[in-house]
Amino acid sequence: MNICSERSLLNAVAWNGNDPIGLISCTEQTEKTKSIFLIGVDDRYRGRGIGELLMSYVVRNRLEPGGRVVVDTQSNNTATINLYQIFGFKELNQIYSFHKWMY
C-alpha cells in the first residue's frame, strides 16, 4: 500500500542508541520544493541541537540547487519559529486556522 501516492515522502529520524529522539517529515511538492509538515524532538533532548540537525538534513542535503522549503506552523510555537529563523526562513503570511477534534 502506498499511503502518500500524490507526493513522495521524506522522513529523517535522529537516534540516541536505539531510541528515536527526533523526527522530521516532508513532502515533495515539486522537484525543487519541499514542504515540512512535522518536526519534533523528544522533550528530554530539546535544546541540544537535534532540531537543527534534522533541519540541516532537509535544507542542506536533500534540497535541489535553487530549491526551497516551505512550512506552516502555529504562531504560538516559538521554539519551532526560532528554529526556522536560524535557517533563514521568512514569514510569508498569516492564515487564521483552528483545530477541529472528533472522536
PyMOL commands that set and color helices and strands:
alter all, ss='L'
color gray80, all
select helices_A, chain A and resi 43-45+50-61+78-86
alter helices_A, ss='H'
color red, helices_A
select strands_A, chain A and resi 9-16+19-30+33-41+68-71
alter strands_A, ss='S'
color yellow, strands_A
deselect
rebuild
show_as cartoon
